[in-house]
Amino acid sequence: MTKSAAPKRHLPTSPFKAPVTPPAKEFAVGDQVTHDMYGLGRVVGIEEGIAAVVNFGSEERRILSPYSKMTKL
């Protein structure tokens, strides 16, 4: 059994710079997107900061934020 290590937190006293966090992805209704698992789709609904509802043709899926597997086309 393997454990996935949680990312290390930055200590304020560290001489190294804190890692840069990428800005959160934002989607709007009507955006065409691609998802690593479900493929090509179109955003049909937004729950601010929580999820996006995406129509992938044969099904609608609720994709939770931070949308790591979804990109805007």
PQR file with spaces between the fields and no chain letter, atoms N, CA, C, O and H, PARSE charges and radii, in Angstrom:
ATOM       1  N    MET     1       0.842   -1.168    0.000 -0.4000 1.5000
ATOM       2  CA   MET     1       0.000    0.000    0.000 -0.0000 2.0000
ATOM       3  C    MET     1       0.890    1.235    0.000  0.5500 1.7000
ATOM       4  O    MET     1       1.850    1.333    0.764 -0.5500 1.4000
ATOM       5  N    THR     2       0.548    2.173   -0.875 -0.4000 1.5000
ATOM       6  CA   THR     2       1.324    3.403   -0.933 -0.0000 2.0000
ATOM       7  C    THR     2       0.459    4.570   -0.495  0.5500 1.7000
ATOM       8  O    THR     2      -0.744    4.604   -0.752 -0.5500 1.4000
ATOM       9  H    THR     2      -0.232    2.094   -1.496  0.4000 1.0000
ATOM      10  N    LYS     3       1.083    5.513    0.161 -0.4000 1.5000
ATOM      11  CA   LYS     3       0.387    6.715    0.600 -0.0000 2.0000
ATOM      12  C    LYS     3       0.823    7.870   -0.279  0.5500 1.7000
ATOM      13  O    LYS     3       2.003    8.006   -0.602 -0.5500 1.4000
ATOM      14  H    LYS     3       2.061    5.485    0.369  0.4000 1.0000
ATOM      15  N    SER     4      -0.131    8.697   -0.663 -0.4000 1.5000
ATOM      16  CA   SER     4       0.233    9.889   -1.428 -0.0000 2.0000
ATOM      17  C    SER     4       0.568   11.000   -0.436  0.5500 1.7000
ATOM      18  O    SER     4      -0.194   11.283    0.488 -0.5500 1.4000
ATOM      19  H    SER     4      -1.090    8.586   -0.401  0.4000 1.0000
ATOM      20  N    ALA     5       1.683   11.597   -0.645 -0.4000 1.5000
ATOM      21  CA   ALA     5       2.135   12.646    0.267 -0.0000 2.0000
ATOM      22  C    ALA     5       1.375   13.934    0.005  0.5500 1.7000
ATOM      23  O    ALA     5       1.195   14.339   -1.144 -0.5500 1.4000
ATOM      24  H    ALA     5       2.302   11.366   -1.396  0.4000 1.0000
ATOM      25  N    ALA     6       0.941   14.559    1.058 -0.4000 1.5000
ATOM      26  CA   ALA     6       0.283   15.856    0.944 -0.0000 2.0000
ATOM      27  C    ALA     6       1.343   16.905    0.610  0.5500 1.7000
ATOM      28  O    ALA     6       2.494   16.765    1.023 -0.5500 1.4000
ATOM      29  H    ALA     6       1.088   14.229    1.990  0.4000 1.0000
ATOM      30  N    PRO     7       0.977   17.945   -0.124 -0.5600 1.5000
ATOM      31  CA   PRO     7       1.971   18.977   -0.429  0.2800 2.0000
ATOM      32  C    PRO     7       2.464   19.640    0.854  0.5500 1.7000
ATOM      33  O    PRO     7       1.693   19.895    1.779 -0.5500 1.4000
ATOM      34  N    LYS     8       3.759   19.910    0.886 -0.4000 1.5000
ATOM      35  CA   LYS     8       4.348   20.533    2.074 -0.0000 2.0000
ATOM      36  C    LYS     8       3.958   21.995    2.135  0.5500 1.7000
ATOM      37  O    LYS     8       3.940   22.689    1.119 -0.5500 1.4000
ATOM      38  H    LYS     8       4.386   19.702    0.135  0.4000 1.0000
ATOM      39  N    ARG     9       3.644   22.456    3.338 -0.4000 1.5000
ATOM      40  CA   ARG     9       3.272   23.853    3.485 -0.0000 2.0000
ATOM      41  C    ARG     9       4.531   24.706    3.606  0.5500 1.7000
ATOM      42  O    ARG     9       5.584   24.236    4.037 -0.5500 1.4000
ATOM      43  H    ARG     9       3.658   21.892    4.164  0.4000 1.0000
ATOM      44  N    HIS    10       4.394   25.966    3.215 -0.4000 1.5000
ATOM      45  CA   HIS    10       5.522   26.890    3.254 -0.0000 2.0000
ATOM      46  C    HIS    10       5.592   27.518    4.643  0.5500 1.7000
ATOM      47  O    HIS    10       4.593   28.021    5.157 -0.5500 1.4000
ATOM      48  H    HIS    10       3.539   26.348    2.864  0.4000 1.0000
ATOM      49  N    LEU    11       6.763   27.485    5.234 -0.4000 1.5000
ATOM      50  CA   LEU    11       6.963   28.103    6.546 -0.0000 2.0000
ATOM      51  C    LEU    11       7.340   29.575    6.367  0.5500 1.7000
ATOM      52  O    LEU    11       8.151   29.905    5.502 -0.5500 1.4000
ATOM      53  H    LEU    11       7.575   27.077    4.816  0.4000 1.0000
ATOM      54  N    PRO    12       6.760   30.455    7.176 -0.5600 1.5000
ATOM      55  CA   PRO    12       7.065   31.882    7.032  0.2800 2.0000
ATOM      56  C    PRO    12       8.537   32.213    7.272  0.5500 1.7000
ATOM      57  O    PRO    12       9.027   33.223    6.768 -0.5500 1.4000
ATOM      58  N    THR    13       9.237   31.392    8.020 -0.4000 1.5000
ATOM      59  CA   THR    13      10.649   31.657    8.315 -0.0000 2.0000
ATOM      60  C    THR    13      11.589   31.050    7.282  0.5500 1.7000
ATOM      61  O    THR    13      12.807   31.169    7.417 -0.5500 1.4000
ATOM      62  H    THR    13       8.838   30.571    8.429  0.4000 1.0000
ATOM      63  N    SER    14      11.054   30.410    6.266 -0.4000 1.5000
ATOM      64  CA   SER    14      11.873   29.757    5.254 -0.0000 2.0000
ATOM      65  C    SER    14      12.598   30.788    4.396  0.5500 1.7000
ATOM      66  O    SER    14      12.020   31.820    4.055 -0.5500 1.4000
ATOM      67  H    SER    14      10.065   30.314    6.157  0.4000 1.0000
ATOM      68  N    PRO    15      13.871   30.522    4.038 -0.5600 1.5000
ATOM      69  CA   PRO    15      14.601   31.449    3.169  0.2800 2.0000
ATOM      70  C    PRO    15      14.183   31.314    1.702  0.5500 1.7000
ATOM      71  O    PRO    15      14.593   32.122    0.868 -0.5500 1.4000
ATOM      72  N    PHE    16      13.379   30.310    1.383 -0.4000 1.5000
ATOM      73  CA   PHE    16      12.948   30.080    0.004 -0.0000 2.0000
ATOM      74  C    PHE    16      11.600   30.744   -0.247  0.5500 1.7000
ATOM      75  O    PHE    16      10.810   30.940    0.676 -0.5500 1.4000
ATOM      76  H    PHE    16      13.046   29.654    2.060  0.4000 1.0000
ATOM      77  N    LYS    17      11.352   31.082   -1.495 -0.4000 1.5000
ATOM      78  CA   LYS    17      10.088   31.718   -1.854 -0.0000 2.0000
ATOM      79  C    LYS    17       8.955   30.698   -1.788  0.5500 1.7000
ATOM      80  O    LYS    17       9.154   29.505   -2.020 -0.5500 1.4000
ATOM      81  H    LYS    17      11.995   30.923   -2.245  0.4000 1.0000
ATOM      82  N    ALA    18       7.785   31.187   -1.472 -0.4000 1.5000
ATOM      83  CA   ALA    18       6.603   30.323   -1.432 -0.0000 2.0000
ATOM      84  C    ALA    18       6.249   29.910   -2.856  0.5500 1.7000
ATOM      85  O    ALA    18       6.423   30.694   -3.789 -0.5500 1.4000
ATOM      86  H    ALA    18       7.623   32.156   -1.284  0.4000 1.0000
ATOM      87  N    PRO    19       5.752   28.682   -3.033 -0.5600 1.5000
ATOM      88  CA   PRO    19       5.369   28.257   -4.383  0.2800 2.0000
ATOM      89  C    PRO    19       4.197   29.101   -4.894  0.5500 1.7000
ATOM      90  O    PRO    19       3.315   29.497   -4.132 -0.5500 1.4000
ATOM      91  N    VAL    20       4.215   29.359   -6.176 -0.4000 1.5000
ATOM      92  CA   VAL    20       3.182   30.180   -6.789 -0.0000 2.0000
ATOM      93  C    VAL    20       1.957   29.298   -7.046  0.5500 1.7000
ATOM      94  O    VAL    20       2.064   28.234   -7.655 -0.5500 1.4000
ATOM      95  H    VAL    20       4.931   29.037   -6.795  0.4000 1.0000
ATOM      96  N    THR    21       0.796   29.753   -6.574 -0.4000 1.5000
ATOM      97  CA   THR    21      -0.427   29.008   -6.832 -0.0000 2.0000
ATOM      98  C    THR    21      -1.078   29.571   -8.088  0.5500 1.7000
ATOM      99  O    THR    21      -1.255   30.784   -8.202 -0.5500 1.4000
ATOM     100  H    THR    21       0.709   30.617   -6.079  0.4000 1.0000
ATOM     101  N    PRO    22      -1.437   28.696   -9.041 -0.5600 1.5000
ATOM     102  CA   PRO    22      -2.047   29.193  -10.271  0.2800 2.0000
ATOM     103  C    PRO    22      -3.435   29.765   -9.993  0.5500 1.7000
ATOM     104  O    PRO    22      -4.130   29.294   -9.092 -0.5500 1.4000
ATOM     105  N    PRO    23      -3.841   30.774  -10.757 -0.5600 1.5000
ATOM     106  CA   PRO    23      -5.172   31.353  -10.531  0.2800 2.0000
ATOM     107  C    PRO    23      -6.259   30.323  -10.846  0.5500 1.7000
ATOM     108  O    PRO    23      -6.075   29.446  -11.691 -0.5500 1.4000
ATOM     109  N    ALA    24      -7.380   30.443  -10.161 -0.4000 1.5000
ATOM     110  CA   ALA    24      -8.483   29.505  -10.370 -0.0000 2.0000
ATOM     111  C    ALA    24      -9.059   29.685  -11.770  0.5500 1.7000
ATOM     112  O    ALA    24      -9.186   30.805  -12.263 -0.5500 1.4000
ATOM     113  H    ALA    24      -7.530   31.155   -9.475  0.4000 1.0000
ATOM     114  N    LYS    25      -9.405   28.563  -12.401 -0.4000 1.5000
ATOM     115  CA   LYS    25     -10.009   28.619  -13.726 -0.0000 2.0000
ATOM     116  C    LYS    25     -11.445   29.091  -13.589  0.5500 1.7000
ATOM     117  O    LYS    25     -12.150   28.717  -12.652 -0.5500 1.4000
ATOM     118  H    LYS    25      -9.301   27.652  -12.000  0.4000 1.0000
ATOM     119  N    GLU    26     -11.867   29.912  -14.531 -0.4000 1.5000
ATOM     120  CA   GLU    26     -13.239   30.405  -14.524 -0.0000 2.0000
ATOM     121  C    GLU    26     -13.892   30.063  -15.853  0.5500 1.7000
ATOM     122  O    GLU    26     -13.295   30.229  -16.917 -0.5500 1.4000
ATOM     123  H    GLU    26     -11.294   30.216  -15.292  0.4000 1.0000
ATOM     124  N    PHE    27     -15.122   29.585  -15.776 -0.4000 1.5000
ATOM     125  CA   PHE    27     -15.874   29.229  -16.965 -0.0000 2.0000
ATOM     126  C    PHE    27     -17.192   29.986  -16.962  0.5500 1.7000
ATOM     127  O    PHE    27     -17.700   30.352  -15.902 -0.5500 1.4000
ATOM     128  H    PHE    27     -15.607   29.450  -14.912  0.4000 1.0000
ATOM     129  N    ALA    28     -17.743   30.220  -18.141 -0.4000 1.5000
ATOM     130  CA   ALA    28     -19.034   30.892  -18.283 -0.0000 2.0000
ATOM     131  C    ALA    28     -19.972   29.979  -19.062  0.5500 1.7000
ATOM     132  O    ALA    28     -19.534   29.096  -19.799 -0.5500 1.4000
ATOM     133  H    ALA    28     -17.330   29.923  -19.002  0.4000 1.0000
ATOM     134  N    VAL    29     -21.261   30.205  -18.885 -0.4000 1.5000
ATOM     135  CA   VAL    29     -22.253   29.424  -19.618 -0.0000 2.0000
ATOM     136  C    VAL    29     -22.030   29.641  -21.111  0.5500 1.7000
ATOM     137  O    VAL    29     -21.913   30.775  -21.575 -0.5500 1.4000
ATOM     138  H    VAL    29     -21.617   30.923  -18.286  0.4000 1.0000
ATOM     139  N    GLY    30     -21.974   28.546  -21.851 -0.4000 1.5000
ATOM     140  CA   GLY    30     -21.752   28.609  -23.289 -0.0000 2.0000
ATOM     141  C    GLY    30     -20.327   28.310  -23.708  0.5500 1.7000
ATOM     142  O    GLY    30     -20.072   28.104  -24.894 -0.5500 1.4000
ATOM     143  H    GLY    30     -22.069   27.625  -21.474  0.4000 1.0000
ATOM     144  N    ASP    31     -19.383   28.280  -22.761 -0.4000 1.5000
ATOM     145  CA   ASP    31     -17.992   27.977  -23.098 -0.0000 2.0000
ATOM     146  C    ASP    31     -17.859   26.534  -23.573  0.5500 1.7000
ATOM     147  O    ASP    31     -18.453   25.620  -23.001 -0.5500 1.4000
ATOM     148  H    ASP    31     -19.591   28.448  -21.797  0.4000 1.0000
ATOM     149  N    GLN    32     -17.075   26.346  -24.622 -0.4000 1.5000
ATOM     150  CA   GLN    32     -16.779   24.997  -25.082 -0.0000 2.0000
ATOM     151  C    GLN    32     -15.543   24.528  -24.332  0.5500 1.7000
ATOM     152  O    GLN    32     -14.549   25.250  -24.251 -0.5500 1.4000
ATOM     153  H    GLN    32     -16.592   27.088  -25.087  0.4000 1.0000
ATOM     154  N    VAL    33     -15.601   23.326  -23.786 -0.4000 1.5000
ATOM     155  CA   VAL    33     -14.521   22.808  -22.951 -0.0000 2.0000
ATOM     156  C    VAL    33     -14.169   21.382  -23.366  0.5500 1.7000
ATOM     157  O    VAL    33     -14.922   20.719  -24.079 -0.5500 1.4000
ATOM     158  H    VAL    33     -16.408   22.739  -23.851  0.4000 1.0000
ATOM     159  N    THR    34     -13.023   20.934  -22.907 -0.4000 1.5000
ATOM     160  CA   THR    34     -12.638   19.543  -23.056 -0.0000 2.0000
ATOM     161  C    THR    34     -12.244   19.020  -21.687  0.5500 1.7000
ATOM     162  O    THR    34     -11.620   19.726  -20.895 -0.5500 1.4000
ATOM     163  H    THR    34     -12.411   21.472  -22.327  0.4000 1.0000
ATOM     164  N    HIS    35     -12.615   17.774  -21.415 -0.4000 1.5000
ATOM     165  CA   HIS    35     -12.334   17.135  -20.138 -0.0000 2.0000
ATOM     166  C    HIS    35     -11.512   15.884  -20.415  0.5500 1.7000
ATOM     167  O    HIS    35     -11.772   15.173  -21.385 -0.5500 1.4000
ATOM     168  H    HIS    35     -13.122   17.201  -22.058  0.4000 1.0000
ATOM     169  N    ASP    36     -10.527   15.613  -19.574 -0.4000 1.5000
ATOM     170  CA   ASP    36      -9.634   14.472  -19.777 -0.0000 2.0000
ATOM     171  C    ASP    36     -10.384   13.141  -19.827  0.5500 1.7000
ATOM     172  O    ASP    36      -9.961   12.219  -20.523 -0.5500 1.4000
ATOM     173  H    ASP    36     -10.316   16.191  -18.786  0.4000 1.0000
ATOM     174  N    MET    37     -11.492   13.037  -19.093 -0.4000 1.5000
ATOM     175  CA   MET    37     -12.215   11.774  -19.014 -0.0000 2.0000
ATOM     176  C    MET    37     -13.456   11.732  -19.915  0.5500 1.7000
ATOM     177  O    MET    37     -13.740   10.702  -20.526 -0.5500 1.4000
ATOM     178  H    MET    37     -11.835   13.786  -18.528  0.4000 1.0000
ATOM     179  N    TYR    38     -14.197   12.846  -20.002 -0.4000 1.5000
ATOM     180  CA   TYR    38     -15.479   12.848  -20.698 -0.0000 2.0000
ATOM     181  C    TYR    38     -15.416   13.399  -22.116  0.5500 1.7000
ATOM     182  O    TYR    38     -16.349   13.192  -22.892 -0.5500 1.4000
ATOM     183  H    TYR    38     -13.967   13.683  -19.506  0.4000 1.0000
ATOM     184  N    GLY    39     -14.340   14.094  -22.475 -0.4000 1.5000
ATOM     185  CA   GLY    39     -14.183   14.601  -23.828 -0.0000 2.0000
ATOM     186  C    GLY    39     -14.707   16.016  -24.013  0.5500 1.7000
ATOM     187  O    GLY    39     -14.628   16.849  -23.110 -0.5500 1.4000
ATOM     188  H    GLY    39     -13.582   14.262  -21.844  0.4000 1.0000
ATOM     189  N    LEU    40     -15.246   16.273  -25.210 -0.4000 1.5000
ATOM     190  CA   LEU    40     -15.696   17.595  -25.608 -0.0000 2.0000
ATOM     191  C    LEU    40     -17.076   17.887  -25.052  0.5500 1.7000
ATOM     192  O    LEU    40     -17.954   17.024  -25.073 -0.5500 1.4000
ATOM     193  H    LEU    40     -15.310   15.596  -25.944  0.4000 1.0000
ATOM     194  N    GLY    41     -17.274   19.114  -24.548 -0.4000 1.5000
ATOM     195  CA   GLY    41     -18.567   19.481  -23.986 -0.0000 2.0000
ATOM     196  C    GLY    41     -18.785   20.975  -23.980  0.5500 1.7000
ATOM     197  O    GLY    41     -17.909   21.746  -24.372 -0.5500 1.4000
ATOM     198  H    GLY    41     -16.561   19.815  -24.531  0.4000 1.0000
ATOM     199  N    ARG    42     -19.981   21.386  -23.524 -0.4000 1.5000
ATOM     200  CA   ARG    42     -20.330   22.799  -23.435 -0.0000 2.0000
ATOM     201  C    ARG    42     -20.911   23.077  -22.058  0.5500 1.7000
ATOM     202  O    ARG    42     -21.756   22.327  -21.570 -0.5500 1.4000
ATOM     203  H    ARG    42     -20.693   20.760  -23.206  0.4000 1.0000
ATOM     204  N    VAL    43     -20.450   24.173  -21.424 -0.4000 1.5000
ATOM     205  CA   VAL    43     -20.918   24.551  -20.094 -0.0000 2.0000
ATOM     206  C    VAL    43     -22.372   25.027  -20.211  0.5500 1.7000
ATOM     207  O    VAL    43     -22.680   25.917  -21.003 -0.5500 1.4000
ATOM     208  H    VAL    43     -19.764   24.783  -21.820  0.4000 1.0000
ATOM     209  N    VAL    44     -23.269   24.416  -19.401 -0.4000 1.5000
ATOM     210  CA   VAL    44     -24.682   24.797  -19.428 -0.0000 2.0000
ATOM     211  C    VAL    44     -25.129   25.422  -18.109  0.5500 1.7000
ATOM     212  O    VAL    44     -26.232   25.961  -18.019 -0.5500 1.4000
ATOM     213  H    VAL    44     -23.018   23.693  -18.757  0.4000 1.0000
ATOM     214  N    GLY    45     -24.274   25.351  -17.083 -0.4000 1.5000
ATOM     215  CA   GLY    45     -24.622   25.948  -15.800 -0.0000 2.0000
ATOM     216  C    GLY    45     -23.391   26.157  -14.943  0.5500 1.7000
ATOM     217  O    GLY    45     -22.398   25.440  -15.074 -0.5500 1.4000
ATOM     218  H    GLY    45     -23.378   24.913  -17.156  0.4000 1.0000
ATOM     219  N    ILE    46     -23.465   27.148  -14.063 -0.4000 1.5000
ATOM     220  CA   ILE    46     -22.348   27.469  -13.168 -0.0000 2.0000
ATOM     221  C    ILE    46     -22.875   27.590  -11.744  0.5500 1.7000
ATOM     222  O    ILE    46     -23.888   28.245  -11.499 -0.5500 1.4000
ATOM     223  H    ILE    46     -24.271   27.730  -13.957  0.4000 1.0000
ATOM     224  N    GLU    47     -22.181   26.957  -10.813 -0.4000 1.5000
ATOM     225  CA   GLU    47     -22.411   27.156   -9.383 -0.0000 2.0000
ATOM     226  C    GLU    47     -21.162   27.866   -8.877  0.5500 1.7000
ATOM     227  O    GLU    47     -20.116   27.237   -8.718 -0.5500 1.4000
ATOM     228  H    GLU    47     -21.358   26.425  -11.012  0.4000 1.0000
ATOM     229  N    GLU    48     -21.259   29.157   -8.625 -0.4000 1.5000
ATOM     230  CA   GLU    48     -20.111   30.021   -8.329 -0.0000 2.0000
ATOM     231  C    GLU    48     -19.148   29.410   -7.312  0.5500 1.7000
ATOM     232  O    GLU    48     -19.512   29.166   -6.162 -0.5500 1.4000
ATOM     233  H    GLU    48     -22.109   29.668   -8.754  0.4000 1.0000
ATOM     234  N    GLY    49     -17.908   29.166   -7.758 -0.4000 1.5000
ATOM     235  CA   GLY    49     -16.854   28.669   -6.890 -0.0000 2.0000
ATOM     236  C    GLY    49     -16.997   27.224   -6.465  0.5500 1.7000
ATOM     237  O    GLY    49     -16.151   26.716   -5.728 -0.5500 1.4000
ATOM     238  H    GLY    49     -17.612   29.365   -8.692  0.4000 1.0000
ATOM     239  N    ILE    50     -18.054   26.539   -6.913 -0.4000 1.5000
ATOM     240  CA   ILE    50     -18.290   25.161   -6.471 -0.0000 2.0000
ATOM     241  C    ILE    50     -18.160   24.178   -7.625  0.5500 1.7000
ATOM     242  O    ILE    50     -17.376   23.232   -7.549 -0.5500 1.4000
ATOM     243  H    ILE    50     -18.741   26.952   -7.512  0.4000 1.0000
ATOM     244  N    ALA    51     -18.925   24.394   -8.696 -0.4000 1.5000
ATOM     245  CA   ALA    51     -18.962   23.423   -9.779 -0.0000 2.0000
ATOM     246  C    ALA    51     -19.459   24.057  -11.066  0.5500 1.7000
ATOM     247  O    ALA    51     -20.003   25.162  -11.073 -0.5500 1.4000
ATOM     248  H    ALA    51     -19.562   25.162   -8.757  0.4000 1.0000
ATOM     249  N    ALA    52     -19.256   23.321  -12.163 -0.4000 1.5000
ATOM     250  CA   ALA    52     -19.792   23.689  -13.464 -0.0000 2.0000
ATOM     251  C    ALA    52     -20.568   22.501  -13.994  0.5500 1.7000
ATOM     252  O    ALA    52     -20.106   21.364  -13.899 -0.5500 1.4000
ATOM     253  H    ALA    52     -18.815   22.423  -12.158  0.4000 1.0000
ATOM     254  N    VAL    53     -21.744   22.753  -14.551 -0.4000 1.5000
ATOM     255  CA   VAL    53     -22.538   21.693  -15.171 -0.0000 2.0000
ATOM     256  C    VAL    53     -22.218   21.714  -16.660  0.5500 1.7000
ATOM     257  O    VAL    53     -22.397   22.729  -17.333 -0.5500 1.4000
ATOM     258  H    VAL    53     -22.119   23.677  -14.628  0.4000 1.0000
ATOM     259  N    VAL    54     -21.737   20.566  -17.169 -0.4000 1.5000
ATOM     260  CA   VAL    54     -21.275   20.499  -18.545 -0.0000 2.0000
ATOM     261  C    VAL    54     -22.055   19.429  -19.300  0.5500 1.7000
ATOM     262  O    VAL    54     -22.228   18.313  -18.808 -0.5500 1.4000
ATOM     263  H    VAL    54     -21.592   19.741  -16.622  0.4000 1.0000
ATOM     264  N    ASN    55     -22.527   19.776  -20.503 -0.4000 1.5000
ATOM     265  CA   ASN    55     -23.220   18.834  -21.370 -0.0000 2.0000
ATOM     266  C    ASN    55     -22.180   18.210  -22.295  0.5500 1.7000
ATOM     267  O    ASN    55     -21.558   18.909  -23.094 -0.5500 1.4000
ATOM     268  H    ASN    55     -22.386   20.682  -20.903  0.4000 1.0000
ATOM     269  N    PHE    56     -21.989   16.894  -22.188 -0.4000 1.5000
ATOM     270  CA   PHE    56     -21.021   16.181  -23.018 -0.0000 2.0000
ATOM     271  C    PHE    56     -21.705   15.427  -24.150  0.5500 1.7000
ATOM     272  O    PHE    56     -21.166   14.434  -24.639 -0.5500 1.4000
ATOM     273  H    PHE    56     -22.494   16.325  -21.538  0.4000 1.0000
ATOM     274  N    GLY    57     -22.874   15.876  -24.572 -0.4000 1.5000
ATOM     275  CA   GLY    57     -23.585   15.230  -25.672 -0.0000 2.0000
ATOM     276  C    GLY    57     -24.539   14.172  -25.164  0.5500 1.7000
ATOM     277  O    GLY    57     -25.752   14.376  -25.198 -0.5500 1.4000
ATOM     278  H    GLY    57     -23.312   16.682  -24.174  0.4000 1.0000
ATOM     279  N    SER    58     -24.031   13.056  -24.698 -0.4000 1.5000
ATOM     280  CA   SER    58     -24.878   11.963  -24.236 -0.0000 2.0000
ATOM     281  C    SER    58     -25.266   12.099  -22.770  0.5500 1.7000
ATOM     282  O    SER    58     -26.185   11.424  -22.306 -0.5500 1.4000
ATOM     283  H    SER    58     -23.045   12.891  -24.671  0.4000 1.0000
ATOM     284  N    GLU    59     -24.577   12.963  -22.044 -0.4000 1.5000
ATOM     285  CA   GLU    59     -24.860   13.123  -20.611 -0.0000 2.0000
ATOM     286  C    GLU    59     -24.431   14.497  -20.120  0.5500 1.7000
ATOM     287  O    GLU    59     -23.591   15.158  -20.732 -0.5500 1.4000
ATOM     288  H    GLU    59     -23.831   13.511  -22.421  0.4000 1.0000
ATOM     289  N    GLU    60     -25.022   14.916  -19.003 -0.4000 1.5000
ATOM     290  CA   GLU    60     -24.597   16.143  -18.328 -0.0000 2.0000
ATOM     291  C    GLU    60     -23.880   15.737  -17.049  0.5500 1.7000
ATOM     292  O    GLU    60     -24.347   14.869  -16.312 -0.5500 1.4000
ATOM     293  H    GLU    60     -25.704   14.379  -18.506  0.4000 1.0000
ATOM     294  N    ARG    61     -22.745   16.371  -16.794 -0.4000 1.5000
ATOM     295  CA   ARG    61     -21.951   16.078  -15.600 -0.0000 2.0000
ATOM     296  C    ARG    61     -21.702   17.349  -14.821  0.5500 1.7000
ATOM     297  O    ARG    61     -21.561   18.427  -15.397 -0.5500 1.4000
ATOM     298  H    ARG    61     -22.365   17.076  -17.393  0.4000 1.0000
ATOM     299  N    ARG    62     -21.648   17.218  -13.511 -0.4000 1.5000
ATOM     300  CA   ARG    62     -21.314   18.324  -12.612 -0.0000 2.0000
ATOM     301  C    ARG    62     -19.835   18.181  -12.281  0.5500 1.7000
ATOM     302  O    ARG    62     -19.450   17.254  -11.569 -0.5500 1.4000
ATOM     303  H    ARG    62     -21.763   16.342  -13.043  0.4000 1.0000
ATOM     304  N    ILE    63     -19.015   19.071  -12.778 -0.4000 1.5000
ATOM     305  CA   ILE    63     -17.561   19.035  -12.581 -0.0000 2.0000
ATOM     306  C    ILE    63     -17.222   19.989  -11.446  0.5500 1.7000
ATOM     307  O    ILE    63     -17.506   21.184  -11.524 -0.5500 1.4000
ATOM     308  H    ILE    63     -19.328   19.825  -13.356  0.4000 1.0000
ATOM     309  N    LEU    64     -16.611   19.453  -10.384 -0.4000 1.5000
ATOM     310  CA   LEU    64     -16.293   20.251   -9.208 -0.0000 2.0000
ATOM     311  C    LEU    64     -15.031   21.090   -9.408  0.5500 1.7000
ATOM     312  O    LEU    64     -14.111   20.698  -10.127 -0.5500 1.4000
ATOM     313  H    LEU    64     -16.381   18.482  -10.321  0.4000 1.0000
ATOM     314  N    SER    65     -15.010   22.250   -8.757 -0.4000 1.5000
ATOM     315  CA   SER    65     -13.845   23.122   -8.760 -0.0000 2.0000
ATOM     316  C    SER    65     -12.713   22.409   -8.032  0.5500 1.7000
ATOM     317  O    SER    65     -13.020   21.741   -7.044 -0.5500 1.4000
ATOM     318  H    SER    65     -15.756   22.568   -8.173  0.4000 1.0000
ATOM     319  N    PRO    66     -11.486   22.473   -8.395 -0.5600 1.5000
ATOM     320  CA   PRO    66     -10.736   23.456   -9.177  0.2800 2.0000
ATOM     321  C    PRO    66     -10.582   23.106  -10.649  0.5500 1.7000
ATOM     322  O    PRO    66      -9.701   23.667  -11.301 -0.5500 1.4000
ATOM     323  N    TYR    67     -11.374   22.227  -11.198 -0.4000 1.5000
ATOM     324  CA   TYR    67     -11.401   21.928  -12.632 -0.0000 2.0000
ATOM     325  C    TYR    67     -10.031   21.501  -13.168  0.5500 1.7000
ATOM     326  O    TYR    67      -9.616   21.945  -14.238 -0.5500 1.4000
ATOM     327  H    TYR    67     -12.089   21.772  -10.669  0.4000 1.0000
ATOM     328  N    SER    68      -9.340   20.654  -12.435 -0.4000 1.5000
ATOM     329  CA   SER    68      -7.981   20.279  -12.825 -0.0000 2.0000
ATOM     330  C    SER    68      -7.930   19.496  -14.131  0.5500 1.7000
ATOM     331  O    SER    68      -6.910   19.530  -14.819 -0.5500 1.4000
ATOM     332  H    SER    68      -9.677   20.293  -11.565  0.4000 1.0000
ATOM     333  N    LYS    69      -9.007   18.787  -14.493 -0.4000 1.5000
ATOM     334  CA   LYS    69      -8.989   17.980  -15.709 -0.0000 2.0000
ATOM     335  C    LYS    69      -9.761   18.611  -16.852  0.5500 1.7000
ATOM     336  O    LYS    69      -9.974   17.970  -17.882 -0.5500 1.4000
ATOM     337  H    LYS    69      -9.835   18.759  -13.934  0.4000 1.0000
ATOM     338  N    MET    70     -10.187   19.870  -16.687 -0.4000 1.5000
ATOM     339  CA   MET    70     -11.007   20.529  -17.696 -0.0000 2.0000
ATOM     340  C    MET    70     -10.332   21.811  -18.181  0.5500 1.7000
ATOM     341  O    MET    70      -9.819   22.595  -17.383 -0.5500 1.4000
ATOM     342  H    MET    70     -10.014   20.391  -15.851  0.4000 1.0000
ATOM     343  N    THR    71     -10.340   22.012  -19.497 -0.4000 1.5000
ATOM     344  CA   THR    71      -9.750   23.220  -20.080 -0.0000 2.0000
ATOM     345  C    THR    71     -10.723   23.849  -21.063  0.5500 1.7000
ATOM     346  O    THR    71     -11.525   23.158  -21.691 -0.5500 1.4000
ATOM     347  H    THR    71     -10.757   21.375  -20.145  0.4000 1.0000
ATOM     348  N    LYS    72     -10.642   25.171  -21.190 -0.4000 1.5000
ATOM     349  CA   LYS    72     -11.493   25.917  -22.110 -0.0000 2.0000
ATOM     350  C    LYS    72     -10.869   25.875  -23.496  0.5500 1.7000
ATOM     351  O    LYS    72      -9.650   25.969  -23.639 -0.5500 1.4000
ATOM     352  H    LYS    72      -9.991   25.732  -20.679  0.4000 1.0000
ATOM     353  N    LEU    73     -11.707   25.734  -24.515 -0.4000 1.5000
ATOM     354  CA   LEU    73     -11.207   25.734  -25.893 -0.0000 2.0000
ATOM     355  C    LEU    73     -11.423   27.077  -26.550  0.5500 1.7000
ATOM     356  O    LEU    73     -11.063   27.260  -27.713 -0.5500 1.4000
ATOM     357  H    LEU    73     -12.698   25.658  -24.399  0.4000 1.0000
